[in-house]
Amino acid sequence: MSVPFSDSQAEETTKKGTSIDALYRKYGEALRRFLARRVGRQDVADIVQETYCRVLKAGELESIRHPRAFLFRVATNVALNTAQHRRCIGEGDAVDVESIDIVDEQPSAYRRLKAAQELAIVRAALAELPDTCREVFVLNRFDNRSYSEIAVELELSVSMIEKHVSHALAHLRKRLAKPRR
């Protein structure tokens, strides 16, 4: 049985019986406005629906003395439960993919040009080194060979290998530090 509500008829309503339809018609709009101030607009409809489902499950609506207060309390609890659930699953941290500026991992044109220029300087500097010094440096730095392995292969002392690598590094540093024209 559907009974219209007015705030002054709360006592009378409990005597005549309360229907979920009457609750919805009387308080639905006020409940949506109440929730819109507390949660995001996208959640209002779901929370209102869940609120009325819970009120209906409570049964014996006739025994509720203050249906408006009861309805708003249930809605507040549903809103709190929804917010807590979202925090637990991290849904509140979701970001719209369209709003993200994706950073290109590729180097910029400037960095590519600078790297090409530095590579040209390194190649030229390596070409300026004496043959043995260049060979020792390449074996050590590019082939990842140890000083002792290079010493055995080239029939030089380990100390001479160290000197060649040091000389090559100093020469490369000097060439890379020169200001470009």
C-alpha positions as CSV (number, residue, x, y, z in Angstrom):
1,M,0.0,0.0,0.0
2,S,1.5,3.4,-1.0
3,V,1.0,6.3,1.3
4,P,2.1,9.8,0.6
5,F,4.4,11.3,3.3
6,S,4.6,14.7,4.8
7,D,6.9,15.6,7.7
8,S,4.0,16.3,10.0
9,Q,2.5,12.9,9.2
10,A,5.4,10.7,10.3
11,E,3.5,9.3,13.3
12,E,0.4,8.6,11.2
13,T,2.4,7.0,8.5
14,T,3.8,4.3,10.8
15,K,0.3,3.4,11.8
16,K,-1.0,3.2,8.2
17,G,2.1,1.4,6.8
18,T,5.1,2.6,4.8
19,S,6.0,1.5,1.3
20,I,9.3,1.7,-0.4
21,D,7.5,3.4,-3.3
22,A,6.2,6.1,-1.1
23,L,9.6,6.6,0.5
24,Y,11.2,7.0,-2.9
25,R,8.6,9.5,-4.2
26,K,8.7,11.5,-1.0
27,Y,12.5,11.6,-0.3
28,G,14.2,10.4,-3.5
29,E,15.1,13.9,-4.8
30,A,16.2,15.2,-1.4
31,L,18.3,12.0,-0.9
32,R,20.0,12.6,-4.3
33,R,20.8,16.2,-3.4
34,F,22.1,15.1,0.0
35,L,24.4,12.5,-1.5
36,A,25.6,14.8,-4.3
37,R,27.1,17.1,-1.7
38,R,29.0,14.2,-0.1
39,V,30.1,12.0,-3.0
40,G,30.8,12.4,-6.7
41,R,27.8,12.8,-8.9
42,Q,28.7,9.6,-10.8
43,D,28.1,7.6,-7.6
44,V,24.8,9.1,-6.5
45,A,22.5,6.9,-8.5
46,D,24.3,3.7,-7.4
47,I,24.2,4.7,-3.7
48,V,20.5,5.7,-3.9
49,Q,19.6,2.3,-5.4
50,E,21.7,0.5,-2.8
51,T,20.1,2.5,0.0
52,Y,16.5,1.6,-1.1
53,C,17.6,-2.1,-1.5
54,R,18.9,-2.1,2.1
55,V,15.8,-0.4,3.4
56,L,13.7,-2.9,1.7
57,K,15.7,-5.8,3.1
58,A,15.3,-4.3,6.6
59,G,11.7,-5.3,6.3
60,E,8.7,-4.1,8.4
61,L,8.9,-0.6,7.1
62,E,5.8,0.1,9.2
63,S,7.8,-0.1,12.4
64,I,10.1,2.7,11.4
65,R,9.2,5.8,13.4
66,H,11.2,8.3,11.4
67,P,11.5,7.0,7.9
68,R,13.3,10.1,6.5
69,A,16.0,9.9,9.2
70,F,16.3,6.2,8.8
71,L,16.6,6.5,5.0
72,F,19.3,9.2,5.2
73,R,21.3,7.2,7.8
74,V,21.3,4.1,5.6
75,A,22.4,6.3,2.6
76,T,25.2,7.8,4.7
77,N,26.4,4.3,5.6
78,V,26.2,3.1,2.0
79,A,28.3,6.2,0.9
80,L,30.9,5.5,3.6
81,N,31.1,1.8,2.7
82,T,31.5,2.7,-1.0
83,A,34.3,5.2,-0.2
84,Q,36.0,2.7,2.0
85,H,35.7,0.0,-0.7
86,R,37.2,2.3,-3.3
87,R,40.2,3.1,-1.0
88,C,40.8,-0.6,-0.5
89,I,40.9,-1.5,-4.1
90,G,42.6,1.7,-5.2
91,E,39.8,2.8,-7.6
92,G,40.0,6.3,-6.3
93,D,43.6,6.5,-7.7
94,A,42.5,5.7,-11.3
95,V,43.5,8.3,-13.8
96,D,41.9,9.0,-17.2
97,V,44.4,7.7,-19.8
98,E,43.5,10.5,-22.2
99,S,44.6,13.1,-19.7
100,I,48.2,11.7,-19.2
101,D,51.0,13.3,-21.1
102,I,53.1,10.3,-22.2
103,V,56.8,11.0,-22.2
104,D,58.6,9.8,-25.3
105,E,61.5,7.6,-24.2
106,Q,63.4,8.4,-27.4
107,P,66.1,11.0,-27.1
108,S,65.3,14.4,-28.5
109,A,66.7,15.6,-31.8
110,Y,69.2,17.8,-29.9
111,R,70.4,14.8,-27.8
112,R,70.8,12.6,-30.9
113,L,72.8,15.3,-32.7
114,K,75.0,15.9,-29.6
115,A,75.6,12.1,-29.3
116,A,76.5,11.9,-33.0
117,Q,79.0,14.8,-32.6
118,E,80.6,13.3,-29.5
119,L,80.9,9.9,-31.3
120,A,82.7,11.6,-34.2
121,I,85.1,13.3,-31.7
122,V,85.8,9.9,-30.0
123,R,86.5,8.2,-33.3
124,A,88.8,11.0,-34.4
125,A,90.6,11.0,-31.0
126,L,91.0,7.2,-31.2
127,A,92.5,7.5,-34.7
128,E,95.0,10.0,-33.3
129,L,96.4,7.4,-30.8
130,P,99.4,5.3,-31.5
131,D,98.4,1.8,-32.9
132,T,99.4,-0.1,-29.7
133,C,97.7,2.3,-27.4
134,R,94.5,2.3,-29.5
135,E,94.5,-1.5,-29.6
136,V,95.0,-1.9,-25.8
137,F,92.2,0.6,-25.2
138,V,89.7,-1.1,-27.6
139,L,90.5,-4.5,-26.1
140,N,90.0,-3.3,-22.6
141,R,87.0,-0.9,-23.0
142,F,85.0,-2.5,-25.9
143,D,85.9,-6.2,-25.7
144,N,85.9,-6.1,-21.9
145,R,89.3,-7.9,-21.6
146,S,91.3,-7.7,-18.4
147,Y,94.8,-6.1,-18.3
148,S,96.4,-9.4,-17.8
149,E,94.6,-11.0,-20.8
150,I,95.7,-8.1,-23.0
151,A,99.3,-8.3,-21.6
152,V,99.5,-12.0,-22.5
153,E,98.1,-11.5,-26.0
154,L,100.2,-8.5,-26.9
155,E,103.3,-9.8,-25.0
156,L,103.5,-6.6,-22.9
157,S,103.7,-6.1,-19.2
158,V,100.5,-5.4,-17.2
159,S,102.0,-2.1,-16.1
160,M,102.5,-1.1,-19.8
161,I,98.8,-2.0,-20.5
162,E,97.8,0.3,-17.6
163,K,99.9,3.1,-19.0
164,H,98.3,2.7,-22.5
165,V,94.8,2.8,-21.1
166,S,95.5,5.8,-18.9
167,H,97.1,7.6,-21.9
168,A,94.0,6.8,-24.1
169,L,91.6,8.0,-21.4
170,A,93.5,11.3,-20.9
171,H,93.6,11.9,-24.6
172,L,89.8,11.2,-25.0
173,R,89.0,13.5,-22.1
174,K,91.1,16.3,-23.6
175,R,89.4,16.0,-27.0
176,L,85.9,15.9,-25.5
177,A,86.6,18.9,-23.3
178,K,87.7,21.1,-26.2
179,P,85.0,23.7,-27.1
180,R,83.4,23.0,-30.4
181,R,83.5,25.6,-33.2
